[in-house]
Amino acid sequence: MKTIIEPFRIKSVEPIYFTSRQQREGLLQKAHYNPFLLNARDVIIDLLTDSGTSAMSSEQWAGIMRGDESYAGSESFFRFEKVIKDLTGMPYVIPTHQGRASEKILFTVIGGEGKCVISNTLFDTTRANVEFSGAEGIDLLCPEGKIPAIPASFKGNMDTAALSRVIEERTPASIAMVMITVTNNSGGGQPVSMANIREVSRICKQHGILMFIDACRFAENCYFIKEREEGYAHTTIANIAKELFSYADGCTMSAKKDAFANIGGFIALKDETITEQCRNLLIITEGFPTYGGLAGRDLEAIAIGLQEIMEEGYLKYRIRSIAYIGEKLDEYGIPYIKPTGGHAVYLDAKAFMDHIPVHEYPGQVLSSALYLEGGIRSVEIGSVMFGKYGTDGSLISPPMELVRLAFPRRVYTQSHIDYVAEVIVEVYKRRKEYGGLKITYESPMLRHFTAQFELI
Ligand SMILES: *Cc1c(COP(=O)(O)O)cnc(C)c1O
């Protein structure tokens, strides 16, 4: 077998600015040990997120020039709408400025006081929007999805036995919807199997409950289905996607993920009444129904990106470059969520920094260490992002303390990837030199974006 190479050539480059360890020490302190507060220029390899950070293709840039900026009925909208209708099989398409705008609109219409939304795992902005509407978010991830060290093919699956149990306890009328996140971003970028989606859909239909897909990484999920699930080896990604969406009543999407766009999102729906309610909100918060919160040029870039993302040569390179880091980590016994996911490597910070208790935020410590050692920016997905306080003020932690290294699409090359693996290994060797952190400032919602820390 020959090396799997990047399936693109580079037409335009951006410089990387280098810093010394000593400089980074000062920069990290100034950023209150929160990588979100660093200036991007001071980062060498930016793996904070794969959201909106993709490199667009020459075709997408051509689309940007072609964008029709008409306020109403722009040609770019009709191209955008057609691609999404073909992809999802859903008749109604609503453009929004990004994923959370779709969520805000959808949960304002469908959520609310006394309701709940059940998921394999709600992403942070999704959970925040569910809760902001007054509804409760309930995650029912399969048991294997909560054990980082044990590999399995579809660790993003929903626990369908638990779903049936919760439906019985809560009654179908109180359940606003079931939402399946593909791939499961907060749980390791792990895929959901077609069998699981089919079963969840069957249970929902049986009880008259709406089923939605959080489709941010649908193409990566479909590639895993093709690779790992029986019966799909000879099916195209487009046809796998079509089947996946056929089980749902609607979907939300951030085009900043699997659409290679720098901004954008949409809601796609089957139901006309819900669509109308969503459009009414769209007009007050985003814009006219044929542009949502976007420029015509963005609609073009998304339409083209949604087609490019389904090219198998791309997906093969994408998934392979992430798996490669996992293999490097295995050589040193470094703990991470196994197997590696679609868009990111998730280090198991609880095991990696096992000398730091959860209430001293081992994930934040590890994320800071990666920056200090190699100028790599990552994000904590653990007690900082999802921690809550009990009535006595003690920390209630989520099941896992993770650090996510998310790879922008088509941006970094193999030598960047090798460098990242080397830095992780170096931090692992010196892990005992790092101590815990405490929070000195936090906001009431999505606190991880702005929280400030100091060394204990
Ligand atoms: C990024 C993301 C969102 C929110 O999308 P934004 O464009 O960042 O608002 C929702 N769900 C998942 C799974 C995501 O990864």
The ligand as an SDF file (V2000), in Angstrom:
LIG
                    3D

 15 15  0  0  0  0  0  0  0  0999 V2000
  -20.3360   23.4410   15.8660 C   0  0  0  0  0  0  0  0  0  0  0  0
  -21.4820   22.6360   16.2630 C   0  0  0  0  0  0  0  0  0  0  0  0
  -22.7240   23.2160   16.4790 C   0  0  0  0  0  0  0  0  0  0  0  0
  -22.9530   24.7190   16.4430 C   0  0  0  0  0  0  0  0  0  0  0  0
  -22.5950   25.2940   15.2480 O   0  0  0  0  0  0  0  0  0  0  0  0
  -22.0040   26.7970   15.1610 P   0  0  0  0  0  0  0  0  0  0  0  0
  -21.8700   27.0250   13.7080 O   0  0  0  0  0  0  0  0  0  0  0  0
  -20.7030   26.7780   15.8930 O   0  0  0  0  0  0  0  0  0  0  0  0
  -22.9730   27.6990   15.8020 O   0  0  0  0  0  0  0  0  0  0  0  0
  -23.7740   22.3800   16.8050 C   0  0  0  0  0  0  0  0  0  0  0  0
  -23.5980   21.0540   16.9080 N   0  0  0  0  0  0  0  0  0  0  0  0
  -22.4180   20.4610   16.7170 C   0  0  0  0  0  0  0  0  0  0  0  0
  -22.2910   18.9820   16.8230 C   0  0  0  0  0  0  0  0  0  0  0  0
  -21.3150   21.2240   16.3880 C   0  0  0  0  0  0  0  0  0  0  0  0
  -20.1400   20.6370   16.2080 O   0  0  0  0  0  0  0  0  0  0  0  0
  1  2  1  0
  2  3  1  0
  2 14  2  0
  3  4  1  0
  3 10  2  0
  4  5  1  0
  5  6  1  0
  6  7  2  0
  6  8  1  0
  6  9  1  0
 10 11  1  0
 11 12  2  0
 12 13  1  0
 12 14  1  0
 14 15  1  0
M  END
$$$$
